[in-house]
Amino acid sequence: MNTVSITAHKREQLGTKSSKELRRQGNVPCVVYGGESPLHFHASVADFRDVIYTPNVYRLEVDIDGNKVPCVIQDIQFHPVTDAVLHIDFIQLVDGVPVTMEIPIRLLGNSRGVRNGGKMKRVLRKLKVKATPENLPDSIDHDITNLRIGQSVRVSDLTTTGFEIVNSPSAVIVSIKTSRVAVDDIDTDEDEGEETAAATEGGEETKSEE
């Protein structure tokens, strides 16, 4: 998992008034949980743009006045109207101690159903994963090349190594729906095999008649 460094400063004062002043100055109030006690700090909102507005996940190393804390983003609060970042919660990473965070799903390949005119419907783009820091994946990859019209991929279909998916095993991740332009999905390899077998049988019958 890629690491991004953030320079931060410990919050001397807490409360709504202090938070509003920090935001007015272009900073965002933050807190790290998971250690001996919560760590309250603030950092420039500009430093978080590359890790917030992206589908990727990052391991962060937050330098709070010289105290470097490895962590990941747990939750972000946005303004309901302006979408400005109001507050960020982090969870501290401790070797051997599992954490739960959302990991993006990466679908590989062009599905057979889409090639035949079907429409792909994405239901889930991220999954909750529980793992120790060293086993947290950058993404959960799944090949959908052979996915046909009418079929779907569920959480139970995914392969996991070193981590646990918290979502329900029956949850649908992606499905291929039919459409007006969809064509019949013919198994070319099977058809060719059947034609070859039929031709062989016909040849044997002709030879025996002779």
C-alpha positions in Angstrom: 0.0 0.0 0.0 1.4 3.4 -1.0 2.4 5.8 1.8 1.7 9.5 1.8 3.3 11.8 4.4 1.3 14.6 6.1 2.7 17.4 8.2 0.4 18.3 11.1 0.2 20.1 14.4 -1.3 19.2 17.7 -4.5 20.9 18.5 -4.1 23.1 21.6 -7.8 23.8 21.9 -10.8 21.7 21.1 -14.4 22.5 20.5 -16.7 24.0 17.8 -15.2 27.5 18.0 -11.7 26.3 17.6 -12.7 24.0 14.7 -14.4 26.8 12.8 -11.3 29.0 13.1 -9.1 26.2 11.8 -11.3 25.7 8.8 -11.3 29.5 8.2 -7.5 29.3 8.0 -7.6 26.5 5.4 -7.0 23.6 7.9 -9.0 20.6 8.8 -9.5 19.2 12.3 -8.5 15.6 12.7 -8.3 12.8 15.3 -6.4 9.5 15.4 -7.9 6.6 17.2 -6.4 3.2 18.1 -3.5 4.3 20.2 -3.3 4.7 24.0 -5.4 7.8 23.7 -7.0 9.8 20.8 -4.6 12.3 19.1 -6.2 15.6 18.1 -4.4 17.6 15.4 -4.9 19.8 12.4 -3.4 19.9 8.9 -3.8 21.9 5.7 -6.8 20.7 3.7 -4.7 21.0 0.6 -2.4 18.2 1.8 -5.4 15.7 1.7 -6.6 16.4 -1.8 -4.6 13.6 -3.4 -5.8 11.0 -0.9 -9.4 12.0 -0.5 -10.6 12.6 -4.1 -9.4 9.3 -5.5 -10.7 5.7 -5.6 -7.3 4.5 -4.3 -6.5 3.9 -0.6 -3.3 5.1 1.1 -1.3 4.5 4.2 -0.6 7.8 5.8 2.3 8.8 8.0 1.2 11.9 9.9 4.0 13.9 11.5 2.4 15.6 14.5 5.0 18.1 15.7 7.8 15.4 15.2 5.7 12.4 16.4 5.2 10.2 13.3 2.0 8.2 13.4 1.2 5.5 10.8 -2.6 5.5 10.1 -5.4 5.2 7.5 -8.5 7.3 7.0 -11.5 5.8 8.8 -14.1 8.5 8.1 -14.5 11.9 6.5 -17.2 14.5 7.2 -18.2 16.8 4.3 -20.3 19.9 4.4 -23.7 19.0 3.1 -23.9 21.9 0.6 -20.3 22.9 -0.3 -18.7 19.4 0.0 -15.9 21.0 2.0 -13.9 18.7 4.3 -15.1 19.4 7.9 -13.4 16.6 9.9 -11.3 13.5 9.3 -11.1 10.4 11.6 -8.0 8.2 11.4 -7.2 4.7 12.8 -3.7 4.2 14.0 -1.8 1.2 12.4 -0.1 -1.1 14.9 1.8 -4.2 13.7 -0.2 -7.3 14.3 -3.4 -5.5 15.3 -6.2 -5.8 12.7 -8.1 -2.8 11.4 -11.2 -2.5 9.3 -11.3 -0.2 6.3 -12.9 0.2 2.8 -10.8 -1.2 -0.1 -11.7 -0.5 -3.8 -12.8 -3.4 -6.1 -11.0 -3.6 -9.4 -12.7 -5.5 -12.2 -10.4 -7.0 -14.8 -11.2 -7.8 -18.4 -14.1 -7.1 -20.7 -17.0 -9.3 -19.8 -18.5 -11.8 -22.3 -22.0 -10.4 -21.5 -21.0 -6.8 -22.4 -19.4 -8.0 -25.6 -22.7 -9.6 -26.5 -24.6 -6.3 -25.9 -25.4 -6.7 -22.2 -25.2 -3.8 -19.7 -22.9 -4.0 -16.7 -24.3 -2.8 -13.4 -21.9 -1.9 -10.6 -23.5 -2.3 -7.2 -20.5 -2.1 -5.0 -17.2 -0.3 -5.7 -15.6 -0.8 -2.3 -15.7 -3.5 0.4 -15.0 -3.5 4.1 -11.8 -5.4 4.8 -10.4 -6.5 8.1 -6.6 -7.3 8.2 -3.4 -6.5 10.0 -1.5 -3.5 8.5 0.9 -5.6 6.6 -1.9 -7.6 4.9 -4.1 -4.6 3.8 -4.5 -4.8 0.0 -4.3 -1.8 -2.4 -7.4 -3.3 -4.2 -9.5 -6.4 -4.5 -9.1 -7.7 -8.1 -11.5 -10.0 -9.9 -11.6 -11.1 -13.5 -15.0 -10.8 -15.2 -13.9 -11.8 -18.7 -16.2 -14.9 -18.7 -19.2 -13.2 -17.0 -22.3 -13.7 -19.2 -25.7 -11.9 -19.5 -27.8 -12.8 -16.5 -24.8 -13.6 -14.3 -23.4 -11.7 -11.3 -20.4 -11.6 -9.0 -21.0 -11.8 -5.3 -18.6 -11.3 -2.4 -18.4 -15.1 -1.9 -16.9 -15.4 -5.4 -13.8 -13.3 -4.5 -10.5 -14.8 -3.6 -8.9 -13.5 -0.4 -5.5 -14.0 1.0 -4.4 -12.6 4.3 -7.6 -10.5 4.9 -11.3 -10.9 5.7 -14.1 -9.3 3.8 -16.7 -8.1 6.4 -19.6 -7.6 3.9 -22.2 -10.2 3.5 -21.1 -13.1 1.3 -24.3 -12.9 -0.7 -23.9 -9.1 -1.5 -23.8 -8.5 -5.3 -20.8 -6.6 -6.6 -21.5 -6.5 -10.3 -24.1 -8.0 -12.7 -24.7 -8.2 -16.4 -28.2 -7.2 -17.5 -29.7 -7.9 -20.9 -30.6 -5.0 -23.2 -32.4 -4.4 -26.5 -29.2 -4.8 -28.5 -28.1 -8.0 -26.7 -27.4 -11.1 -28.9 -27.6 -14.8 -28.1 -24.6 -15.9 -26.2 -23.4 -18.9 -28.3 -20.6 -21.1 -27.0 -18.5 -21.2 -30.2 -16.0 -23.8 -28.9 -18.7 -26.2 -27.9 -20.5 -25.8 -31.2 -17.4 -26.4 -33.2 -16.8 -29.5 -31.1 -20.3 -30.8 -31.8 -20.0 -30.1 -35.6 -16.7 -32.0 -35.7 -18.1 -34.9 -33.8 -21.1 -35.0 -36.2 -18.9 -34.9 -39.2 -16.8 -37.7 -37.9 -19.8 -39.9 -37.2 -21.2 -39.2 -40.7 -17.8 -40.2 -42.2 -17.7 -43.4 -40.2 -21.2 -44.3 -41.3 -20.5 -43.7 -44.9 -17.3 -45.8 -44.7 -19.1 -48.7 -43.1 -21.8 -48.6 -45.8 -19.1 -49.0 -48.5 
